[in-house]
Amino acid sequence: MSSLAPARFAPSLRVRAGGEVAAAGSEGFHWVVHRRATPVAFLATPLLALGDGDELDVTVAVEAGAGAVVTAQGPGTLLKTAQAATQRWRLELAAGAHLTFLPWLTIPYPGSRSRLEVTAELGQRSTLVAWETLAAGRVATGERFQFEELRASWRIAGPAGLLLHDRLAVHASQSVQAETMLGGRTHLGTLYVAGLDEAALPLASVREALGSRTDLAGASRPAAELVVARALDVSGERLERAFWPVVSQAREAAGQPPLDPAEVARRWF
């Protein structure tokens, strides 16, 4: 275990109308921005993962009328730590803004203690399309639910207040229950679409787009302007491929230009 004091990293990204981007790094973290009709920004770092008690606090702000796509350079690895390591993303969308947030798969290593937190604040007529994919461990090497603790939360709020507060907490002592919850699968994916009502994005069309592309999937509308789709599978790549038609459909409904999977999902396209 490291004897160094916990570090805090606070990279930030601000996207203005017209595609202007102001990116600020933080020690080992920096942004790689691809200039497109809609900017595509990757959060990059040479660090393998956060250490004991480290905190990553990322702020992404999309100003009024602007649009952006945000992802990361690679999978999120959660290493063994004595103190919980925390990754926070704060997504701030001004009036009429759009953000597509598609991070890579998160993989908890044996002995890891981690907190994953996403908070999204939407303004009037703003829209968000985002996903989260979690693995049960390094399943390719036979590791499943060997982490000490994994907590994940998504809090999405609109102009009228809270739309959703999604929370997941799994401890080492609950590995049997977690295995049962996944029904033999090794990966859990969740897709969030906020800011589009039933007329703009019919729930039936989301379910049709998911189809049979993954082992088990479903979609619901817990709030008037929120769709949540969940899926289980044995591959993070299969989850992303299953979600992609919904991402495309939601972006079109939000008035965004087509997004080529190769722009953000180079790992499989």
N, C-alpha and C positions, 0 to 999 in steps of 0.2 A: 504494500500500500504506500502511496505517496505521503511524504511528510510535509509537502508544500501546503500553504494556506489555500483555501478554495478560491477560485478565480471567477470573475463575472465578465461575460462577454456581451456587448450590446450593439450589434450591427443594426443599421436602419436603412430603409429604402423609402423614398418618396417619389411618386409618379405624378406628373402634372399633365394636364390636357395638352395634346399635341405630341405626346411621347417623350417629353423631357424627363430625365431621371436624375435624381440626386441620391447617390449611394455613399454610405459611410460604413467603413469596416470597423473591426474591433479586434486588435491584436491578431490572432491567427485566423480570423474570419474576414472574408471579403466577398464582394459581389462581382459576378461576371454577367454583363448585360448584353443580350443580343438585340440589336436595333431592328425591329420589325414594325409593321403597321401597329401592332400592339407589342410593347417591349416584353421580352422574355428574360427574367432575371434568375440566376442560379446563385444560391448561397454556397460558397466554396470554403474549404479549410484543409490544411495539411494534417490536422489533428485526427487521430483515429477515433477518438470519442472524448467525452467529458470525464474528468477525474473526480476524486472524492469531494463531494459537496459543491462542485462547480455549477454555475448557472449560465445558461445561454438565454438571453432576453432579446428577442428579435422584434422590431417594429416595422410593419409595412403599412404605409399610408398612401392611399390612392385619392387624389384630389378630385373635385367636382368635374364630372364629365369625362374623366380619364379612364383608361383600362390597362390592365397588366396581367401577366402570367408569372407566377413565382414557383420555383421548385428548388432542388438541391443538387449537389454534384454527384451524390451517391447515396447508398443505403445509410440509414441512421443506426449506428452500432452503439449498444449500451453495454459498457464493460463492467467488470466486477469492481465494486466500490464499497468502502465501509460506511460512507455517508451517501444519502441519496443525491444523485445528479439531476438537475432540473433543466428542461428545455421549454421555454415559453415563447409563443408567437402571439403578438397582438396585431390584429388586422383591422385597420381603420379605413372605412369607405365613406367618402363624402357624398353629397347628393348626386345621383346619376352616375356614380362610379361603378366600375366592375373589376372584380378580381377572380382569376382562376388560380387556385392554390393546390398544387399537385406534388407533394413531397414523396420521396422514395420510401420504400419499405423500411420499417423499423425492426431491428433484430436484437432482442435481449440476450446477452451472453450469460453463462452460469455465474451466479453470485452477484448479478447486477441489481442495483436499487435505483429506480428511476421514476421521475415525474415528467409527464408530457402534458402540456397545457396550451390550448389554443382559445383565444378570445377574439371574437369578431363583432365589431360594432358597425352596423349598416345605417346609412343616412336615407333620406327620402329617395325612392326610385333606384337605389343602388342594388347590385346583385352580386352574389357570391356562389362560385362553384368550387368545391373542395373535396378532397378525399384523404382518408387515413388508412394505411394498411399495416397490420401488425403480424409478426411471425411468433410462433410459440417458442422460438429459440433458433439455434443453428441446426435446423432440421436435416440438412444434408449430411451432417456428421452424427445424426442420431440424438441430438440434444433437444429435449422438449420439456418446457416448464421447469428448467433448472435455475431460473433467476430467483432472487430473494423477494423482490417486490417490483411490481409494475403498476403505476397509476397513470391513467390517461383521462383527460377531460376536454370537452368542447363546450364553450359557452357562446351562443349566437344571439345577438340582440338586434332588434330593428328600431325604427323611430318610435314605435308605440310601447317598447319594452322588451322583455326577455322572450325569445322564441323557443330556446332549447338550452338545457344544461345536461349534457350527456356525460356520464362518468363510468369509468371502469377501474376496478382495483382487484389485483390478484396477488396473493402472497404465496410463498413457498409451501406453506401448510395446506394450500387449497389446490394443489396440482391435480388431484384426482377429480375434483369438481370441475376444474377448468377443462380437463380432457373430455369430460362428459359433455360440457357445454358445447364444445366444438364438434362433437360427434365423430371423432376420428380425423377431422381435418386439422391442418396445421397453421392456417392463415385466416385472419379476420379482416374484412374490409368494410369501411363505411364511407358513403358518399353523401355530401350535404349540398343542397341547392337552396339558397335563400334569396328572397326578393321577387320570386315569380309565383303568381297565384295559379289556380287551377285552369283558368282560361288561357294563360300563357304557356303553361307546362302541365298538360293533363297527366294525372297519376297513371292512368291506363297506358299512356304512351311510354312512360318511364319503365313500367313493368314489361311492356312488349320489347323495349330496347334491351333490357337485361336478358330476357328470354332464357335460354338454357346454356348460356355461355360459361356458367360456373356451377359448382356442385349444388349449392343451395343459396337462393337469393330472394329478397323481398323488398318492397318499398311501401312507405306510408307517408301521409301528410299530417304531422302532428300539429301544425299551425297553418293558417290560411296561406302564408307565403313561404312555406318551408317544406321541402321534400327530403326524406332520409331513406337511403337505400343501404341495406346490409347484405353481405355475402360471405360465405365460408368456402374455402377451397384448400387444395394442397400446394398452392403456388401463388406467390405474390404477383407474378407476371400474369397469370390467368385472371386474377382479380382486376388488375388494371385494364386488361383487354376487355373484360366484361363491362367495366364501368365506362369505357371510352365512348361508346355510342350515346350514353346518357350525357356525358360531358359535352359532346358535340351538339346534341339536341338542346341542352340548356343554354349553351353559349349562343346558339342561333336565336333562341327565344329572348335572350337578353340583348339582342342587337349587336353581338360581337362578330368579328370576321372569323372565317374558318381557321381552325388551329390544326396544323399537321402534327400527328403523334411524334414524328421524328424531331420536332422542335423541343420536346420535353421528355419523351419516353425513349430515348436512344438505346436504353438497355434491352428493349425487345423489338423495336420497329426497324 
